[in-house]
């Protein structure tokens, strides 16, 4: 118990920006490891037919995440951190991200015939 208190006190003594960067790095590593394990599970459990659809899902999900987190998210964080009307900027970000994800999903559904293997 003493070592746990020492550990937390050392982490809390780090300035907030550096601490947040460390937490983000740890979560990124954890998500990567979870993704690796889920890929191994799908490869062994469901076979190659479903694995291709899983890879497409991961690719589309990553593209959506890249656009919304990197672009929209960065702009929203900048405006929210300025302190004026932060609730309005957060609501606008959620609405904009929802609309963007909906548009991408609808486009993928509309053009799904281009993604189906026609060689069978």
Secondary structure, 3 states (H helix, E strand, C coil): CHHHHHHHHHHHCCCHHHHHHHHHHHHHHHHHHHHHHHHHHHHHHCCHHHHHHHHHHHHHHHHHHHHHHHHHHHHHHHHHHCCCCHHHHHHHHHHHHHHHHHHHHHHHHHCHHHCCCCCC
